[in-house]
Amino acid sequence: MCWIFMSERGWSSMWALHARYRGRDTRRAELVRRFAEALSTLEGAGEFELLGVEDIRAHITHPATACDVVMALLAAGDWAIGIGVVPGIDKPTDEDEAQIELAKKTASEALRPTARAGAVKVRIVGARRDDPRAFNISASFALMAQVLSKRSFEGREATSLMRSGMNQNEAAAELGISKQAMSQRLQAAGWQAEQAGWQLAVNLLEHSAQP
């Protein structure tokens, strides 16, 4: 069942993501399928459909979920991402297939055929292609992608546990290290910058969907 994000003003919004694998894994079809299955389990994400061998696409019903999906793909590397935004409507329904399909189509249009791994492009229904809201969202993810690219294996390991919902004590215990060592790993990995960037992207995505 699809649920649609509602603001205090009563309007509803819809997002969609279209991601394309740009890596060189010889078993790319299996890898892409696994990603589609895993991302489909996130609350607020529709089922990710497979489009050919390298592409996956789904509607998203909350900006935080959209950011979680993008961050997961950026952390994995080798993915180019398009985001489609359908601004709010006055009379939302629990299920609006037309709105879902429009969001998916817009996400596919945002993802250029030549898009490189790590690129995140945004298109907003009814807005110009050079809309500053779309640029700002893309820029926020570009900054976070830069942070992610600088991480060591230990940093990726530590931040992955934090992103899963653990606190520092729990993550340190999971890794068999001290809380101080965990704190140092997170600092070196730019965890605070990622958290700030994630919240910024959520706010921008929510703002982009205002009518």
C-alpha positions as a printed Julia matrix, in Angstrom:
211×3 Matrix{Float64}:
  0.0     0.0     0.0
  1.24    3.48   -0.85
  1.06    6.29    1.68
  1.69    9.89    0.68
  3.64   12.45    2.69
  1.38   15.09    4.21
  2.46   18.48    5.51
  0.7    20.5     8.17
 -0.85   22.52    5.35
 -2.63   19.47    4.0
 -0.81   19.04    0.69
  0.69   15.73   -0.36
  3.88   15.0    -2.23
  5.61   12.19   -4.06
  9.2    11.46   -4.99
 10.75    8.73   -7.1
 14.26    7.44   -7.69
 15.78    5.9   -10.78
 19.26    4.46  -10.22
 21.64    2.99  -12.8
 24.57    0.72  -11.97
 27.8     2.04  -13.46
 30.25   -0.48  -12.03
 32.14   -3.34  -13.65
 30.92   -6.3   -11.65
 30.67   -9.28  -14.0
 27.53  -10.43  -12.15
 25.87   -7.04  -12.35
 22.39   -8.42  -12.94
 22.49  -10.29   -9.63
 24.01   -7.32   -7.8
 21.35   -4.95   -9.13
 18.6    -7.39   -8.19
 19.91   -7.65   -4.62
 19.96   -3.87   -4.3
 16.39   -3.65   -5.56
 15.23   -6.2    -3.01
 17.09   -4.57   -0.11
 15.95   -1.03   -0.87
 12.34   -2.17   -1.25
 12.3    -3.1     2.45
 12.75    0.53    3.58
  9.65    2.09    5.11
  8.27    4.7     2.76
  9.78    3.14   -0.37
  7.74    1.39   -3.0
  8.93   -1.82   -4.59
 12.01   -1.2    -6.71
 11.35   -2.5   -10.19
 14.1    -3.84  -12.41
 14.47   -2.0   -15.72
 16.76   -4.08  -17.85
 20.04   -5.28  -16.36
 21.41   -2.11  -14.75
 18.46    0.08  -13.73
 16.09    0.12  -10.75
 13.23    2.51  -10.02
 10.6     3.1    -7.33
  8.33    5.76   -5.88
  9.21    7.23   -2.48
  6.68    8.71   -0.12
  8.84   10.55    2.41
 11.89   12.8     1.92
 13.85   11.06    4.68
 13.41    7.72    2.92
 14.53    9.26   -0.36
 17.71   10.48    1.35
 18.31    7.09    2.95
 18.1     5.4    -0.45
 20.43    7.91   -2.09
 22.96    7.63    0.74
 22.92    3.83    0.53
 23.63    4.0    -3.2
 26.33    6.65   -2.82
 27.99    4.65   -0.05
 28.01    1.56   -2.25
 29.5     3.49   -5.15
 29.02    2.8    -8.86
 25.48    4.22   -9.05
 24.08    7.22  -10.92
 20.8     8.53   -9.53
 17.85   10.51  -10.8
 15.2    11.98   -8.48
 11.75   13.01   -9.63
  9.6    15.33   -7.51
  5.84   15.77   -7.82
  4.77   18.89   -5.87
  1.84   18.75   -3.48
 -1.77   18.39   -4.52
 -4.8    19.73   -2.67
 -6.82   16.53   -2.4
 -4.52   13.58   -1.74
 -5.63    9.99   -1.9
 -4.23    6.94   -0.15
 -3.25    5.52   -3.52
 -2.69    7.67   -6.56
 -1.28    5.59   -9.38
 -1.14    8.54  -11.75
  1.0    10.51   -9.33
  3.27    7.53   -8.75
  3.81    7.0   -12.48
  4.46   10.7   -13.01
  7.1    10.68  -10.26
  8.8     7.63  -11.78
  8.78    9.13  -15.27
 10.26   12.36  -13.95
 13.03   10.48  -12.11
 13.92    8.64  -15.32
 14.05   11.94  -17.2
 16.39   13.37  -14.57
 18.86   10.5   -15.05
 20.79   11.22  -18.22
 22.07    8.29  -20.33
 25.66    9.5   -19.83
 25.35   10.05  -16.05
 28.44    8.94  -14.17
 28.64    7.03  -10.9
 28.04    9.32   -7.94
 25.94   11.81   -9.9
 22.56   12.78   -8.42
 20.27   14.77  -10.69
 16.86   16.17   -9.77
 13.84   17.21  -11.8
 10.68   18.83  -10.4
  7.38   18.49  -12.22
  6.22   21.87  -13.53
  9.56   23.59  -12.84
 12.26   24.76  -15.21
 15.25   22.51  -15.76
 17.48   25.11  -14.13
 15.25   25.42  -11.05
 17.54   26.35   -8.11
 15.74   23.91   -5.81
 16.81   21.0    -7.99
 20.38   22.33   -8.14
 20.56   22.71   -4.36
 19.43   19.12   -3.77
 21.98   17.79   -6.24
 24.69   19.93   -4.65
 23.94   18.65   -1.15
 24.35   15.06   -2.3
 27.52   15.94   -4.22
 29.05   17.24   -1.0
 28.07   14.11    0.9
 29.42   11.91   -1.88
 32.77   13.68   -1.47
 32.74   12.9     2.27
 31.91    9.25    1.58
 34.68    8.89   -1.0
 37.34    9.85    1.56
 36.46    7.15    4.08
 38.64    4.24    5.01
 37.24    0.74    5.38
 37.11    1.26    9.15
 35.24    4.52    8.67
 32.67    2.93    6.37
 32.23    0.11    8.85
 31.67    2.47   11.78
 29.29    4.83    9.99
 27.29    1.93    8.58
 26.55    0.73   12.1
 25.56    4.22   13.2
 23.32    4.61   10.17
 21.6     1.35   11.08
 20.38    2.92   14.33
 23.05    1.93   16.83
 24.48    4.43   19.3
 28.25    4.81   19.75
 28.44    2.38   22.66
 26.56   -0.31   20.75
 28.6     0.23   17.59
 31.87    0.11   19.56
 30.82   -3.16   21.2
 29.89   -4.61   17.81
 33.35   -3.77   16.46
 35.16   -4.82   19.63
 36.75   -1.41   20.19
 36.56    1.23   22.91
 34.06    4.09   22.85
 36.96    6.51   22.44
 38.26    4.59   19.43
 34.76    4.57   17.96
 34.49    8.33   18.43
 37.82    8.82   16.68
 36.75    6.65   13.75
 33.52    8.58   13.34
 35.32   11.91   13.49
 37.85   10.81   10.88
 35.02    9.51    8.69
 33.16   12.83    8.74
 30.1    11.38   10.46
 28.9    14.76   11.75
 29.2    16.22    8.26
 27.15   13.34    6.88
 24.43   13.85    9.48
 24.25   17.58    8.75
 24.21   16.96    5.01
 21.51   14.33    5.33
 19.23   16.68    7.27
 19.89   19.46    4.77
 18.96   17.16    1.88
 15.76   16.09    3.66
 14.77   19.72    4.2
 15.51   20.6     0.58
 13.53   17.64   -0.76
 10.57   18.56    1.43
 10.76   22.18    0.31
 10.99   21.15   -3.35
  7.6    19.47   -3.1
  5.71   22.47   -1.79
  3.07   23.62   -4.29
